[in-house]
Amino acid sequence: MIPQPASRLIEIIDPHVHLFALEHGQYHWLKSDNPPYWPDKALINKNFTADSLHLSEPLTLRGYVHIEAGFDNQQPWLELDYLEQPPLTQPTLPFNAIACCDLTLSSDAFIQQITKLTSCASFVGVRHILDEHALSLLTSPQVLKNLTYLSDQAILFEAQFDVTDNVVVECIYELFVTNTPLDIMTQPLQHTWVINHVGLGAMSDATHNQWVHNLKRLALIPNFKVKASGWEMAQRNYSEELVSCTLKTLLAIWGEERIMLASNFPLTLFSCSYQRYWERMLQVLEALALTQKTQRALLSQNALETYLTIT
């Protein structure tokens, strides 16, 4: 345990958590015969509830943001309905939720999907994982129409894509700054995007320079924020030094107000326990000699301001 004054509790709002209820949801990606083909995937192919997020002093979890986990991608509101059920035992931690959405739906079907999601009390935004399909999605007229609808409704979008991909980054920049597809979009996108697992591009020497260059480009979009997490997806044995170097770069480019530290639980278990993960993050912050204000911003305040009402 990290030595701390007994009176000082370190509050965390974890903005990237997945909980699983295998008997209720589909979770196709967790099945062994479906991608991703991780040899250790069985480690996380089990039920996880808010009780799995226990932290011991001086760390205390104030709340979390649940990120869609493939519960039912055709009816994504069912995941939020399940999460919002009253707990059987003691009151659950405060949370809000990012729901799955399908950006490829027709406009009418997409609006119906979003309307159902907005009726859920915990709803604060949506995610459609872009990844290797980012360019084809972000140049699709129908996807652009649906992104415009999200922007018009001021609905937050969680963006998961390869930050080292120059073409994708430039495409995103144009959607927010130069308004290229004038026949589809009457104005640039204006809603908040939160980039998931932004540090992954820093984990390879071959892509590091491109990662830095593209981060500088994306940082020019004022309503973009980043989550530093997901290290274990690239390297199960990632080091604190890697996290430290990544955070120094992010702070230099994005400033403390636009960065959130997150866990990606339960995928954190590929490398260490939930408790140990946050101990490691705190060790990195203290080794960087960051002020208490900056530490608080990265650990809780920015998440609170981004996802609202987690109190």
C-alpha positions as CSV (number, residue, x, y, z in Angstrom):
1,M,0.0,0.0,0.0
2,I,1.2,3.5,-0.8
3,P,2.0,5.4,2.4
4,Q,-0.4,8.3,2.9
5,P,-1.5,10.4,5.8
6,A,-4.2,8.6,7.6
7,S,-6.6,11.5,7.2
8,R,-6.2,11.9,3.4
9,L,-8.7,9.9,1.2
10,I,-7.9,9.9,-2.5
11,E,-11.2,10.1,-4.4
12,I,-11.5,8.3,-7.8
13,I,-14.2,8.5,-10.3
14,D,-13.5,5.7,-12.8
15,P,-14.7,6.8,-16.2
16,H,-14.2,3.5,-18.0
17,V,-15.7,0.3,-16.4
18,H,-17.4,-2.7,-17.9
19,L,-19.6,-4.9,-15.8
20,F,-20.9,-8.3,-17.0
21,A,-24.0,-10.3,-16.3
22,L,-23.5,-13.4,-18.4
23,E,-26.8,-14.9,-17.7
24,H,-28.7,-11.8,-18.9
25,G,-26.6,-10.4,-21.7
26,Q,-25.1,-11.7,-25.0
27,Y,-21.4,-10.6,-24.8
28,H,-20.4,-12.3,-28.0
29,W,-16.9,-10.8,-27.8
30,L,-16.3,-12.7,-24.6
31,K,-16.9,-16.1,-26.1
32,S,-13.7,-18.1,-26.9
33,D,-14.5,-18.7,-30.6
34,N,-15.1,-14.9,-31.3
35,P,-12.5,-12.1,-31.6
36,P,-10.5,-10.8,-29.9
37,Y,-8.6,-14.1,-29.7
38,W,-6.7,-13.5,-26.4
39,P,-5.3,-16.7,-24.8
40,D,-6.2,-15.4,-21.4
41,K,-9.7,-14.2,-22.2
42,A,-11.3,-16.7,-19.8
43,L,-9.9,-14.6,-17.0
44,I,-12.6,-12.0,-17.6
45,N,-15.4,-14.2,-19.0
46,K,-17.4,-14.1,-15.8
47,N,-19.8,-12.0,-13.9
48,F,-18.7,-8.6,-12.5
49,T,-20.8,-6.3,-10.5
50,A,-20.2,-2.9,-8.8
51,D,-19.0,-4.9,-5.7
52,S,-16.0,-6.0,-7.8
53,L,-14.8,-2.4,-7.8
54,H,-13.8,-2.3,-4.1
55,L,-10.9,-0.1,-3.2
56,S,-9.1,0.1,0.2
57,E,-7.9,3.3,1.9
58,P,-6.4,5.7,1.1
59,L,-8.2,5.1,-2.2
60,T,-12.0,5.5,-2.3
61,L,-14.2,5.1,-5.4
62,R,-16.7,7.9,-5.5
63,G,-18.5,6.7,-8.7
64,Y,-17.9,5.3,-12.1
65,V,-19.0,5.4,-15.7
66,H,-20.2,2.1,-17.2
67,I,-19.1,1.7,-20.8
68,E,-21.2,-0.5,-23.1
69,A,-20.0,-4.1,-23.0
70,G,-22.0,-5.9,-25.7
71,F,-25.0,-6.8,-23.5
72,D,-27.4,-6.5,-26.5
73,N,-26.2,-4.3,-29.4
74,Q,-29.5,-4.5,-31.2
75,Q,-31.4,-3.3,-28.1
76,P,-28.8,-1.3,-26.2
77,W,-31.2,0.2,-23.7
78,L,-31.6,-3.3,-22.1
79,E,-28.1,-3.0,-20.7
80,L,-28.9,0.3,-19.0
81,D,-32.2,-1.1,-17.8
82,Y,-30.3,-4.0,-16.2
83,L,-27.7,-1.7,-14.6
84,E,-30.4,0.5,-13.2
85,Q,-32.2,-2.3,-11.3
86,P,-32.2,-1.7,-7.6
87,P,-29.4,-3.6,-5.9
88,L,-30.3,-6.7,-3.9
89,T,-28.1,-5.8,-1.0
90,Q,-26.6,-2.4,0.0
91,P,-26.9,0.7,-2.2
92,T,-24.7,0.6,-5.3
93,L,-22.1,3.2,-6.1
94,P,-23.3,6.2,-8.1
95,F,-22.8,5.7,-11.8
96,N,-23.7,6.9,-15.3
97,A,-23.6,4.9,-18.5
98,I,-22.4,5.1,-22.0
99,A,-24.6,3.0,-24.2
100,C,-23.9,1.2,-27.4
101,C,-25.3,2.8,-30.6
102,D,-25.3,1.8,-34.2
103,L,-24.2,4.6,-36.4
104,T,-25.1,2.7,-39.6
105,L,-28.8,2.6,-38.9
106,S,-31.3,4.6,-41.0
107,S,-32.0,8.1,-39.7
108,D,-35.4,7.1,-38.4
109,A,-34.2,3.9,-36.7
110,F,-31.2,5.7,-35.2
111,I,-33.4,8.5,-33.7
112,Q,-35.7,5.8,-32.3
113,Q,-32.7,4.1,-30.7
114,I,-31.4,7.3,-29.2
115,T,-34.9,8.3,-27.9
116,K,-35.1,5.0,-26.0
117,L,-31.7,5.5,-24.6
118,T,-32.3,9.0,-23.4
119,S,-35.3,7.7,-21.3
120,C,-32.8,5.8,-19.2
121,A,-31.8,7.7,-16.0
122,S,-28.1,6.7,-16.2
123,F,-27.6,7.6,-19.9
124,V,-24.9,10.2,-20.6
125,G,-23.6,9.2,-24.1
126,V,-23.0,6.6,-26.7
127,R,-20.2,4.5,-28.2
128,H,-19.9,2.8,-31.6
129,I,-16.5,1.2,-31.7
130,L,-14.7,2.6,-34.7
131,D,-11.3,0.8,-34.6
132,E,-10.3,-0.7,-38.0
133,H,-13.6,0.4,-39.6
134,A,-13.1,4.1,-38.6
135,L,-12.4,5.4,-42.1
136,S,-15.3,3.6,-43.8
137,L,-17.7,4.7,-41.1
138,L,-16.6,8.3,-40.9
139,T,-16.9,8.7,-44.6
140,S,-20.4,7.1,-44.8
141,P,-23.1,9.6,-45.6
142,Q,-25.5,7.8,-43.3
143,V,-23.1,7.7,-40.4
144,L,-22.4,11.4,-40.9
145,K,-26.1,12.1,-40.7
146,N,-26.4,10.2,-37.4
147,L,-23.3,11.9,-36.0
148,T,-24.9,15.2,-36.9
149,Y,-28.0,14.2,-35.0
150,L,-25.9,13.4,-31.9
151,S,-24.2,16.7,-32.3
152,D,-27.5,18.6,-32.6
153,Q,-28.7,16.8,-29.4
154,A,-25.4,17.6,-27.6
155,I,-25.0,13.8,-26.9
156,L,-21.4,12.8,-26.0
157,F,-19.7,10.3,-28.2
158,E,-17.0,7.9,-27.0
159,A,-14.5,7.5,-29.8
160,Q,-12.4,4.4,-30.0
161,F,-10.0,4.5,-32.9
162,D,-6.3,4.3,-33.8
163,V,-4.8,7.7,-32.9
164,T,-1.7,6.8,-35.0
165,D,-3.8,6.5,-38.2
166,N,-3.1,9.8,-40.1
167,V,-6.0,9.5,-42.5
168,V,-8.6,8.8,-39.8
169,V,-7.3,11.6,-37.6
170,E,-7.5,14.1,-40.5
171,C,-11.0,12.9,-41.4
172,I,-12.1,13.5,-37.8
173,Y,-10.4,16.9,-37.8
174,E,-12.3,17.9,-40.9
175,L,-15.6,16.9,-39.5
176,F,-15.1,19.3,-36.6
177,V,-13.1,22.1,-38.1
178,T,-13.5,22.4,-41.8
179,N,-16.9,20.9,-42.4
180,T,-15.9,19.1,-45.6
181,P,-19.0,17.1,-46.5
182,L,-21.2,20.1,-47.1
183,D,-23.9,18.1,-49.0
184,I,-24.6,16.1,-45.8
185,M,-23.5,18.5,-42.9
186,T,-24.7,22.1,-42.7
187,Q,-22.1,22.8,-40.0
188,P,-19.2,21.1,-38.3
189,L,-19.8,18.7,-35.5
190,Q,-20.0,20.4,-32.1
191,H,-20.6,17.8,-29.5
192,T,-18.1,16.3,-27.1
193,W,-16.0,13.4,-28.1
194,V,-14.0,11.4,-25.5
195,I,-11.1,9.4,-27.1
196,N,-10.9,5.9,-25.4
197,H,-7.5,4.4,-24.5
198,V,-5.5,7.2,-26.0
199,G,-2.2,5.9,-24.6
200,L,-2.1,2.8,-26.8
201,G,-0.4,4.6,-29.7
202,A,2.5,5.5,-27.3
203,M,3.3,1.9,-26.6
204,S,5.3,1.2,-29.8
205,D,8.5,3.0,-30.8
206,A,7.5,2.7,-34.4
207,T,4.3,4.7,-34.0
208,H,5.2,7.0,-31.1
209,N,6.1,10.1,-33.2
210,Q,2.9,9.8,-35.3
211,W,0.9,9.4,-32.1
212,V,2.3,12.7,-30.7
213,H,1.8,14.5,-34.0
214,N,-1.9,13.3,-34.2
215,L,-2.5,14.1,-30.6
216,K,-1.5,17.7,-31.3
217,R,-3.9,17.8,-34.3
218,L,-6.8,16.4,-32.3
219,A,-6.1,18.8,-29.4
220,L,-7.0,21.7,-31.6
221,I,-10.6,20.5,-31.4
222,P,-11.7,22.2,-28.1
223,N,-14.6,19.7,-27.3
224,F,-12.3,16.7,-27.4
225,K,-11.1,14.9,-24.2
226,V,-9.0,11.8,-23.7
227,K,-9.0,8.8,-21.4
228,A,-5.7,7.3,-20.5
229,S,-6.4,3.6,-20.0
230,G,-6.3,0.2,-21.7
231,W,-2.6,-0.3,-21.3
232,E,-3.1,-4.0,-20.7
233,M,-4.6,-4.5,-24.2
234,A,-1.3,-3.8,-25.8
235,Q,1.1,-5.1,-23.1
236,R,0.0,-7.3,-20.2
237,N,3.3,-6.4,-18.4
238,Y,3.3,-2.6,-19.1
239,S,5.4,-0.5,-16.8
240,E,4.8,2.5,-14.7
241,E,7.5,4.2,-16.7
242,L,5.4,3.8,-19.9
243,V,2.4,5.3,-18.1
244,S,4.5,8.2,-16.8
245,C,5.9,9.1,-20.2
246,T,2.5,8.9,-21.8
247,L,0.9,11.2,-19.1
248,K,3.8,13.7,-19.5
249,T,3.1,13.9,-23.2
250,L,-0.6,14.2,-22.7
251,L,-0.3,16.9,-20.1
252,A,2.0,18.9,-22.4
253,I,-0.4,18.7,-25.3
254,W,-3.8,18.6,-23.8
255,G,-3.5,20.2,-20.4
256,E,-4.8,18.8,-17.1
257,E,-8.5,19.8,-17.8
258,R,-9.0,17.4,-20.7
259,I,-7.4,14.2,-19.4
260,M,-9.0,11.4,-17.4
261,L,-7.3,8.4,-15.9
262,A,-9.5,5.3,-16.2
263,S,-9.2,1.6,-15.5
264,N,-10.9,-0.4,-18.3
265,F,-12.0,-2.9,-15.6
266,P,-12.2,-5.9,-15.7
267,L,-9.5,-6.0,-18.5
268,T,-7.2,-4.5,-15.9
269,L,-7.1,-8.0,-14.4
270,F,-4.9,-9.2,-17.2
271,S,-2.2,-7.3,-15.5
272,C,-3.1,-6.7,-11.8
273,S,-6.0,-6.3,-9.4
274,Y,-8.3,-3.3,-9.5
275,Q,-6.7,-2.0,-6.2
276,R,-3.2,-2.5,-7.5
277,Y,-4.1,-0.7,-10.8
278,W,-5.1,2.5,-9.0
279,E,-2.1,2.2,-6.6
280,R,0.2,2.1,-9.7
281,M,-1.6,5.1,-11.2
282,L,-1.1,7.1,-8.0
283,Q,2.5,6.1,-7.8
284,V,3.0,7.5,-11.3
285,L,1.2,10.8,-10.4
286,E,3.3,11.3,-7.3
287,A,6.6,10.4,-9.1
288,L,5.7,13.1,-11.7
289,A,5.4,15.5,-8.7
290,L,2.1,16.7,-10.0
291,T,0.2,19.2,-7.7
292,Q,-2.8,18.0,-5.7
293,K,-5.0,20.0,-8.0
294,T,-3.7,18.2,-11.1
295,Q,-3.9,14.8,-9.5
296,R,-7.5,15.5,-8.5
297,A,-8.3,16.6,-12.0
298,L,-7.0,13.4,-13.5
299,L,-8.4,11.1,-10.9
300,S,-11.9,12.5,-10.4
301,Q,-12.7,16.1,-11.2
302,N,-12.5,15.9,-15.0
303,A,-14.7,12.7,-15.1
304,L,-17.2,14.4,-12.8
305,E,-17.4,17.4,-15.1
306,T,-17.5,15.3,-18.3
307,Y,-20.2,12.8,-17.3
308,L,-22.1,15.0,-14.8
309,T,-24.2,14.1,-11.8
310,I,-21.9,11.4,-10.4
311,T,-22.1,12.5,-6.8
